[in-house]
Amino acid sequence: MTADPAASPPDTSEQPVPEEIWRGILMGTDPRFRKARALYKHFPREPRCKMCAVPFAGPMATIMRMRGRGRWSKNPKYCAMCFSLVSGVRGGAEIPCTLLFADVRGSTQLAERISSSEFSRLLNRFYDTAARILVEQDGIVDKFVGDEVMAIFIPALAQERHAARAIAAAQEILQAVEDLPLGIGIQTGNAFVGSVGEAPHAELTALGDVVNTAARLASAAGAGEILVSREAADAAGLESGALEHRSLELKGKSLPTAVVVVTGLPLAGSAA
């Protein structure tokens, strides 16, 4: 069995831990967590640790528990090893990254037309499918809130292609969940990424205007649309000449937001 590439996380005995430690983790200059995730994402199956992607179920789960990577009982989104990092290493760093929000459009009306059990089944399939695709594309599934998923693409995992990987993930999700009316928003820029909250409720998340804009774009997207900000399209190298362009007045934004409208169909020029 391959040795755990992140078995020796950074020393957390000194508080506060310097921002450079988080920056090394998030940007990939500390390679251990990138290598761990690159290994574990190929092990079957969902659900997984939010940070390192180790599986909590399936054939490898027992071995992972023996290695200290079982589900942490006080915060089941993380394995015990990663939660010790998230809860023990206070702070984070401002880094370039890409945020993705996927939202079920018209979920209230949809819930009125079908039974509660059928609605629950559809949402659970959306959660499972989105989580699988986002992990495969090296995104971090931040949270599921109601009928929405939020994901972060950071340089440590997706390198400089984080915007392209987010667009590719969005297209795959639209193709895979055709029976749900999804709208997706994507924005690229600098955000604070790190640990927030107190144990046992500490979370790895992203904060800042980039996050808010991505969420607003998802809310503005129609069913089957991916609204990609101009910044994200440029960062992805997206050849957008043949695509629809819009200028949107988003809630809380003082200036219009330029976006490119993408669908679930394959795109030329996006280096996924």
VENTA-V166407 format. One record per helix or strand. SS is the DSSP state (H for helix, E for strand). FROM is the first residue (numbers start at 1). TO is the last residue. If there is no record, write none. Layout:
SS_FROM_TO + SS_FROM_TO
//
This chain:
H_19_27 + H_32_40 + E_48_48 + E_55_55 + H_61_66 + E_71_71 + E_79_79 + H_80_88 + E_91_104 + H_107_113 + H_116_136 + E_140_145 + E_148_154 + H_155_176 + E_182_196 + E_203_207 + H_209_220 + E_225_229 + H_230_236 + E_244_248 + E_257_262
//
